Amino acid sequence: MSKGNKVQKTIIYAEDDLDIARLVKFKLEREEFKVTHFPDGEGVIEAIIETIPDIVLLDVMMPLRDGISILRDIRANPKTVSIPTIILSAKGQESDVVKGLGDGATDYLTKPFAPSELVARVNKAISWQFLQ
């Protein structure tokens, strides 16, 4: 639990670059999020269904399971369809962004990115979820 009576927001994060994962996890935990990291995409869907996090962050290119296939599974399940999901990817061509958003991503952030921008996008995606 975070300071005061605020409920801590939960994040499931799949990223195979451990340096980026450590930076993102550190920054989000400083903002009082509870972050569960998966280094290769394996087990992410099961954890999402079990946890129903406030938001999911997905790298596109991972060794065992890519972020787009995870995103499609999130959107195909009635229990998880409305969970905000942000793609974090080195693939930043317009066609990559359009594909990620077309497959159901709430937002798409190209690496490298400023950690403060990620925090702002996470907070915005979560707040929009509660407005719907």
C-alpha positions, -999 to +999 in steps of 0.1 A: +000+000+000+013+035-008+012+066+013-021+076+029-052+057+019-045+056-019-048+022-035-015+013-052-020+008-090-006-024-105+013-028-137+023-059-156+054-052-177+069-075-204+104-064-216+134-085-226+160-057-223+169-058-187+185-024-186+153-007-199+132-029-176+152-019-145+149+018-154+112+016-161+105-004-130+125+020-108+108+050-123+073+036-119+078+023-084+090+057-074+056+069-086+041+043-062+031+017-088+034-020-081+053-034-111+055-071-120+081-076-147+083-105-172+116-108-191+104-127-222+067-127-226+061-161-211+034-163-185+022-127-191-014-136-201-018-159-171-006-132-148-029-106-164-059-128-160-050-137-124-041-101-114-063-079-136-037-051-134-045-014-139-023-013-170-001-035-191+032-024-207+045-046-236+077-047-256+070-058-292+101-080-298+107-106-271+122-141-274+094-164-263+063-144-270+060-110-288+040-081-274+015-080-303+004-116-298+000-108-261-020-077-269-043-097-292-050-122-264-057-093-239-083-079-263-098-113-271-106-121-235-137-105-219-120-103-185-091-083-199-104-065-229-106-031-212-072-031-195-052-002-209-021-015-227+009+006-239+033-008-264+070+002-258+090-006-288+122+002-308+100-003-339+090+033-345+081+034-382+046+049-388+034+014-400+045-002-367+027+024-346-004+022-368-003-017-365+001-016-327-028+008-323-049-011-348-043-043-328-058-026-297-030-008-279-041+022-259-009+040-267+024+034-284+058+048-272+089+045-292+123+037-275+143+055-264+117+075-244+119+098-215+108+080-183+088+111-173+068+108-205+061+071-198+048+080-164+025+107-179+012+083-205+006+055-179-013+079-157-034+092-186-042+057-199-054+047-164-074+078-159-091+074-193-101+038-183-121+051-154-139+077-175-154+051-198 
